[in-house]
Amino acid sequence: MRIVIQRAKRASVSVKPDYVREIDRGLMILVGVEKGDTAEDAGYLARKTAMLRIFDDEAGVMNRSVVDIDGEILAVSQFTLLASTRKGNRPSYLRSAGGDEARQLYDTYCDMLAEAAGREVKRGIFGADMAVELINDGPVTIIIDSRLCE
């Protein structure tokens, strides 16, 4: 699994006018699921996300997690995070997990993150054409790939 964590002042995801999820200060996370990923990958990333110290303390040092600041969390599925651009100019998405597998692991990640962080994880709609808005704070953007972790 690959995630892009962005420290947000505000973020939202909308699917047509009837589905909107918004957060204030917290984390906006893009989630990509690769073929062969497991619940273990989701759990590792959920724990890492909840405890990642990327918010400033009183001294201006990134020393606080989203839990420490009582921040909000928004997670959006994004299969394009696994795009391969090695050949040609059209990205290949062959590494991305199929719909059912990816949906299950995206939901698992969000559920595990909610448990690890002790708060709701607002979500986009899996597989939908979504509009995502973000005011990145910093900017601070962290990429974590569960297959590249030691």
Residue, then its C-alpha position, 0 to 999 in steps of 0.5 A: m500500500r502507498i499513502v500520501i499524507q498531507r498536513a491540512k489546514r482544511a480539506s474536503v472531498s465531494v461526489k456531486p453535490d449530495y456527498v461532501r466530507e470536510i475536515d479542518r486542521g488535520l490529515m488529508i490522506l490519499v490511499g493506493v492499494e497494490k496487488g498483493d497488499t494485506a491487512e498487515d500492510a493496512g495495519y502498519l500504515a494505520r499505526k504509522t499515520a496515527m502516530l506520525r509527528i508532523f504537527d508543530d509543538e510550542a517550540g515550532v518543532m514537528n513533534r506532535s501527531v494528529v492525535d496530540i493536536d486533536g486533529e481531523i482525518l480525511a482519507v480518499s482512495q486513489f489507485t493512480l498512486l501505483a501508476s508506472t510511467r517507465k514505458g511511454n507516456r501513458p501511465s500503467y495501472l497494472r500494479s493497482a489492486g482490483g476493485d474488490e481487493a482494493r475496496q476491502l483494504y482501503d476500508t480496513y486501513c480507514d477502520m484501523l486508522a480510526e481505531a489507532a487515532g481514536r477518532e472518525v476517519k472521514r472518507g471519499i466514496f471508493g471508485a467514484d469520480m471525486a473532487v478533492e480540495l486541500i489547503n496544505d499546511g506547511p506544506v508538509t507532504i509525506i509518502i509512505d509505501s508499506r513495501l519499502c518499510e523496514 
